[in-house]
Amino acid sequence: MPPKQASKADLAKKQKIIEDKTFGLKNKNKSKNVQKYVQNLKQSVQPKPDPSKTAQKKKKEEEKAKEKELNDLFKIAVTQPKVPVGVDPKSILCEFYKAGQCVKGFKCKFSHDLNVQRKGEKIDIYSDKRDQETMEDWDQATLEKVVESKGKEYQQNKPTDIVCKYFLEAVEKKQYGWFWVCPNGGKDCHYRHALPPGYVLKSQMKALIEEESEKTPIEDEIENQRAKLKTSTPMTPELFMEWKKKKIAERDEGLAAQSAERAKNDRMSGRELFMSDASLFVDDAEAYEKYQREEESDAPENKVLFFLASSIFIFFKARMNYINQSGES
């Protein structure tokens, strides 16, 4: 048993003993030796604290501080859901209560019932809830019972992919839900309680048929669009060929204008040069022979071309010298 705590009278009595023994001491607050004597006297009179209790108390304080820090951090991440218009907040589970952080109690406008979230979940009509049941959920008695009755039940309730008619009827009438029980034996019904992939309900099929019937056929839509046209020129093969030739001529004119603009700016590519004048492109050997023939046949013209080329060269050289001199100055 833990030792009893000292009463206030005993503590006052011990304090008076310490004061009586230290009464009249000189330099009580200055001398280190006197202070050491007073400290030893207090330790001898007053009971020593239990080190195990001190360590336990310190550990509890550290755990409380750590828990408080975690709660403060977790409160930042938890947010209450937005309540839609016309929805009762008591039908929505409190996120702080779910995390164990809500301190409002019955004053909280959100629900503190964990079953609210389960009731609000939508049921999946394309999966059978019984498919999720496995042997991991069985105890030993259930397992023995299943093994014993397996042979008889297999012949009576063979597994089938046929959908239960009661299930289909409940889905069509919108009666299927979490608390619906199959009239054909409940969970023991050996027919499927799930819709096959791509299955369309009769109510949905009716809506689709009505929607398709309201749609305008593509032929009528084309005729309606043609009726909206203002021009009434009939389309014939001759008119179409004339329009096509006109478009080709416009394209060729655009390309010619573009090539002329590029040639004017001296930006023609090799392909464009070849397409404009293929006679300019010859092999090296043929080019030398052609140059010799042209030099022999057109001597006066060559002299004029040589004079023009020399003049252009001299002009550009003088221009470059002038630019260099201007830059140096």
C-alpha positions as CSV (number, residue, x, y, z in Angstrom):
1,M,0.0,0.0,0.0
2,P,1.2,3.5,-0.7
3,P,2.3,5.6,2.3
4,K,-0.3,8.1,3.7
5,Q,0.1,11.7,2.8
6,A,1.3,14.0,5.6
7,S,-1.4,16.3,7.0
8,K,-1.1,20.1,6.9
9,A,-0.5,20.2,10.7
10,D,2.5,17.8,10.4
11,L,3.9,19.8,7.6
12,A,3.6,23.1,9.6
13,K,5.2,21.4,12.6
14,K,8.2,20.3,10.5
15,Q,8.5,23.7,9.0
16,K,8.6,25.2,12.5
17,I,11.4,22.8,13.5
18,I,13.5,23.9,10.5
19,E,12.9,27.6,11.3
20,D,13.9,27.1,15.0
21,K,17.1,25.3,14.0
22,T,18.1,27.9,11.5
23,F,17.2,30.9,13.6
24,G,20.1,33.3,14.2
25,L,22.4,31.9,11.6
26,K,24.5,34.6,10.0
27,N,24.8,35.0,6.3
28,K,21.9,32.6,5.7
29,N,21.4,34.0,2.2
30,K,25.0,34.6,1.2
31,S,27.3,31.9,2.6
32,K,27.3,28.6,0.6
33,N,28.2,26.6,3.6
34,V,25.2,27.9,5.5
35,Q,22.9,27.3,2.6
36,K,24.1,23.8,2.3
37,Y,23.5,23.2,6.0
38,V,19.9,24.5,5.7
39,Q,19.3,22.3,2.7
40,N,20.5,19.2,4.5
41,L,18.4,20.1,7.5
42,K,15.3,20.4,5.3
43,Q,16.0,17.0,3.7
44,S,16.4,15.4,7.1
45,V,13.1,16.8,8.5
46,Q,10.9,16.7,5.4
47,P,10.1,13.3,3.8
48,K,11.9,12.4,0.6
49,P,9.7,12.2,-2.5
50,D,9.3,8.7,-4.0
51,P,11.4,8.6,-7.2
52,S,9.0,6.0,-8.8
53,K,6.0,8.4,-8.2
54,T,8.0,11.3,-9.6
55,A,8.9,9.3,-12.8
56,Q,5.3,8.1,-13.2
57,K,4.0,11.7,-12.8
58,K,6.5,13.0,-15.3
59,K,5.6,10.2,-17.8
60,K,1.8,11.0,-17.5
61,E,2.5,14.7,-18.1
62,E,4.6,13.8,-21.2
63,E,1.8,11.6,-22.5
64,K,-0.8,14.3,-21.9
65,A,1.3,16.9,-23.8
66,K,1.8,14.5,-26.7
67,E,-1.9,13.6,-26.9
68,K,-2.8,17.3,-26.8
69,E,-0.3,18.1,-29.6
70,L,-1.8,15.2,-31.7
71,N,-5.3,16.4,-31.1
72,D,-4.4,20.0,-32.1
73,L,-2.8,18.7,-35.3
74,F,-5.7,16.4,-36.1
75,K,-8.3,19.1,-35.6
76,I,-6.8,21.0,-38.6
77,A,-7.4,18.0,-40.9
78,V,-11.0,17.2,-39.8
79,T,-13.7,19.3,-41.4
80,Q,-17.4,19.0,-41.1
81,P,-19.4,18.2,-44.3
82,K,-21.5,20.8,-46.0
83,V,-25.2,20.4,-45.3
84,P,-27.3,20.6,-48.6
85,V,-30.4,22.7,-48.6
86,G,-33.4,20.9,-47.1
87,V,-31.3,18.1,-45.5
88,D,-31.5,17.4,-41.7
89,P,-28.0,17.8,-40.2
90,K,-28.9,14.9,-37.8
91,S,-28.9,12.6,-40.8
92,I,-25.1,13.3,-41.3
93,L,-22.5,11.8,-39.1
94,C,-20.3,14.2,-37.2
95,E,-16.7,13.9,-38.5
96,F,-15.2,15.1,-35.2
97,Y,-17.3,12.5,-33.3
98,K,-16.1,9.9,-35.8
99,A,-12.5,10.8,-35.0
100,G,-13.2,11.0,-31.3
101,Q,-12.7,14.8,-31.1
102,C,-16.2,16.3,-30.7
103,V,-16.6,18.0,-27.4
104,K,-20.1,19.5,-28.0
105,G,-22.0,16.4,-27.0
106,F,-25.8,16.6,-27.4
107,K,-25.5,20.3,-28.5
108,C,-23.8,19.2,-31.8
109,K,-26.1,19.8,-34.7
110,F,-24.6,16.7,-36.5
111,S,-25.5,13.1,-35.6
112,H,-23.4,11.0,-33.1
113,D,-25.0,7.8,-34.3
114,L,-22.5,5.6,-36.3
115,N,-25.4,3.7,-37.9
116,V,-26.5,6.9,-39.7
117,Q,-23.7,6.5,-42.2
118,R,-24.5,2.8,-42.8
119,K,-28.2,3.6,-43.4
120,G,-27.3,6.4,-45.8
121,E,-25.1,4.3,-48.1
122,K,-26.6,3.3,-51.5
123,I,-27.1,-0.4,-52.0
124,D,-25.4,-1.9,-55.1
125,I,-28.0,-3.8,-57.2
126,Y,-25.3,-5.2,-59.5
127,S,-23.6,-7.3,-56.8
128,D,-24.9,-10.0,-54.5
129,K,-24.2,-9.3,-50.8
130,R,-24.0,-13.1,-50.2
131,D,-20.9,-13.3,-52.4
132,Q,-18.9,-11.4,-49.8
133,E,-19.5,-14.1,-47.1
134,T,-16.4,-16.3,-46.8
135,M,-15.2,-19.0,-44.4
136,E,-13.3,-16.4,-42.5
137,D,-16.6,-15.3,-41.0
138,W,-17.6,-18.8,-39.8
139,D,-17.0,-20.4,-36.5
140,Q,-16.3,-24.1,-35.9
141,A,-20.0,-25.0,-35.4
142,T,-21.0,-23.2,-38.6
143,L,-18.3,-24.9,-40.6
144,E,-19.3,-28.4,-39.4
145,K,-22.9,-27.6,-40.1
146,V,-22.1,-26.5,-43.7
147,V,-19.9,-29.6,-44.3
148,E,-22.6,-31.9,-43.0
149,S,-25.5,-30.4,-45.1
150,K,-23.4,-29.7,-48.2
151,G,-24.2,-32.9,-50.0
152,K,-28.0,-32.6,-49.6
153,E,-28.2,-28.9,-50.3
154,Y,-26.1,-29.1,-53.5
155,Q,-28.7,-31.3,-55.2
156,Q,-31.6,-29.2,-54.0
157,N,-30.0,-25.7,-54.5
158,K,-27.5,-26.0,-57.3
159,P,-25.6,-22.8,-58.0
160,T,-27.2,-20.9,-60.9
161,D,-26.7,-17.6,-62.8
162,I,-30.5,-17.1,-63.1
163,V,-31.7,-13.9,-61.5
164,C,-34.3,-14.2,-58.8
165,K,-37.7,-13.1,-60.0
166,Y,-38.6,-11.6,-56.6
167,F,-35.4,-9.6,-56.7
168,L,-36.2,-8.2,-60.2
169,E,-39.7,-7.4,-59.1
170,A,-38.5,-5.5,-56.0
171,V,-36.0,-3.6,-58.1
172,E,-38.6,-2.7,-60.7
173,K,-41.0,-1.5,-58.1
174,K,-38.2,0.3,-56.2
175,Q,-38.7,-1.8,-53.1
176,Y,-35.2,-3.2,-52.9
177,G,-33.1,-1.9,-50.1
178,W,-31.0,-2.8,-47.1
179,F,-33.9,-4.3,-45.2
180,W,-35.5,-6.2,-48.1
181,V,-35.8,-9.9,-47.5
182,C,-36.3,-12.4,-50.4
183,P,-39.7,-14.2,-50.1
184,N,-37.9,-17.3,-51.6
185,G,-36.1,-18.2,-48.4
186,G,-34.2,-15.0,-47.6
187,K,-30.4,-15.6,-47.7
188,D,-31.0,-19.3,-48.5
189,C,-32.4,-18.4,-52.0
190,H,-30.1,-20.1,-54.5
191,Y,-31.0,-17.6,-57.3
192,R,-28.9,-14.5,-58.0
193,H,-29.7,-11.3,-56.2
194,A,-27.7,-9.1,-58.6
195,L,-28.3,-7.7,-62.0
196,P,-26.1,-8.9,-64.8
197,P,-23.7,-6.4,-66.4
198,G,-25.4,-4.2,-68.9
199,Y,-28.9,-5.1,-67.8
200,V,-31.5,-2.4,-68.4
201,L,-34.6,-2.1,-66.2
202,K,-38.0,-1.9,-67.8
203,S,-38.5,1.6,-66.4
204,Q,-35.2,2.7,-67.9
205,M,-36.0,0.9,-71.2
206,K,-39.3,2.8,-71.4
207,A,-37.5,6.1,-70.9
208,L,-34.9,5.2,-73.6
209,I,-37.5,4.2,-76.1
210,E,-39.4,7.5,-75.5
211,E,-36.1,9.4,-75.9
212,E,-35.3,7.6,-79.2
213,S,-38.8,8.1,-80.5
214,E,-38.5,11.9,-79.9
215,K,-35.2,12.1,-81.9
216,T,-35.4,13.3,-85.5
217,P,-34.1,10.8,-88.1
218,I,-30.8,11.8,-89.8
219,E,-32.5,12.0,-93.2
220,D,-35.1,14.5,-91.9
221,E,-32.4,16.5,-90.2
222,I,-30.5,16.8,-93.5
223,E,-33.6,17.9,-95.4
224,N,-34.4,20.5,-92.7
225,Q,-30.9,21.9,-93.0
226,R,-31.1,22.0,-96.8
227,A,-34.5,23.8,-96.5
228,K,-32.8,26.5,-94.4
229,L,-30.4,27.4,-97.2
230,K,-31.2,30.6,-99.0
231,T,-29.5,29.7,-102.4
232,S,-31.4,27.2,-104.5
233,T,-28.8,26.2,-107.1
234,P,-29.1,22.5,-107.9
235,M,-25.9,20.5,-107.5
236,T,-25.0,18.6,-110.7
237,P,-21.8,16.8,-111.7
238,E,-20.9,19.6,-114.2
239,L,-21.4,22.3,-111.6
240,F,-19.3,20.3,-109.1
241,M,-16.4,19.9,-111.6
242,E,-16.5,23.6,-112.4
243,W,-16.3,24.4,-108.7
244,K,-13.4,22.0,-108.3
245,K,-11.4,23.5,-111.2
246,K,-12.0,26.9,-109.8
247,K,-10.6,25.9,-106.4
248,I,-7.5,24.2,-108.0
249,A,-6.8,27.4,-110.0
250,E,-7.1,29.5,-106.9
251,R,-4.7,27.2,-105.0
252,D,-2.2,27.3,-107.9
253,E,-2.4,31.1,-108.0
254,G,-1.8,31.3,-104.3
255,L,1.2,29.0,-104.5
256,A,2.7,31.0,-107.4
257,A,2.2,34.3,-105.6
258,Q,3.9,32.8,-102.5
259,S,6.8,31.5,-104.6
260,A,7.3,34.9,-106.3
261,E,7.3,36.6,-102.9
262,R,9.9,34.2,-101.6
263,A,12.0,34.6,-104.7
264,K,11.8,38.4,-104.4
265,N,13.1,38.2,-100.8
266,D,15.8,35.7,-101.9
267,R,14.4,33.0,-99.6
268,M,13.6,30.2,-102.1
269,S,14.6,26.6,-101.1
270,G,16.4,24.2,-103.4
271,R,13.2,22.4,-104.3
272,E,11.5,25.7,-105.2
273,L,14.4,26.7,-107.4
274,F,14.4,23.3,-109.2
275,M,10.6,23.5,-109.7
276,S,10.8,27.0,-111.1
277,D,13.7,26.3,-113.5
278,A,15.2,22.8,-113.7
279,S,17.8,23.9,-116.4
280,L,19.9,25.6,-113.7
281,F,20.7,22.3,-112.1
282,V,23.3,20.1,-113.9
283,D,26.1,17.7,-112.9
284,D,29.7,19.0,-112.4
285,A,31.2,17.6,-115.6
286,E,28.2,18.7,-117.7
287,A,28.4,22.1,-116.1
288,Y,32.0,22.6,-117.2
289,E,31.3,21.5,-120.8
290,K,28.2,23.7,-120.9
291,Y,30.3,26.7,-119.6
292,Q,32.9,26.1,-122.4
293,R,30.2,25.9,-125.1
294,E,28.5,29.1,-123.8
295,E,31.9,30.9,-123.6
296,E,32.7,30.0,-127.2
297,S,29.3,30.8,-128.6
298,D,28.4,33.9,-126.6
299,A,31.7,35.7,-126.1
300,P,30.3,39.3,-126.2
301,E,27.5,38.5,-123.8
302,N,30.0,36.9,-121.4
303,K,32.1,40.0,-121.4
304,V,29.1,42.1,-120.4
305,L,28.2,39.7,-117.6
306,F,31.9,39.6,-116.5
307,F,31.9,43.5,-116.4
308,L,28.7,43.6,-114.4
309,A,29.9,41.0,-111.9
310,S,33.2,42.8,-111.5
311,S,31.4,46.1,-110.9
312,I,29.1,44.5,-108.2
313,F,32.2,43.0,-106.5
314,I,34.0,46.3,-106.4
315,F,31.0,48.1,-105.1
316,F,30.4,45.6,-102.3
317,K,34.2,45.6,-101.4
318,A,34.1,49.4,-101.1
319,R,31.0,49.3,-99.1
320,M,32.5,46.8,-96.6
321,N,35.7,49.0,-96.2
322,Y,33.5,52.0,-95.5
323,I,31.6,50.1,-92.8
324,N,34.8,48.9,-91.2
325,Q,36.3,52.4,-91.1
326,S,33.1,53.8,-89.6
327,G,33.1,51.1,-86.9
328,E,36.8,51.7,-85.9
329,S,36.2,55.5,-85.7
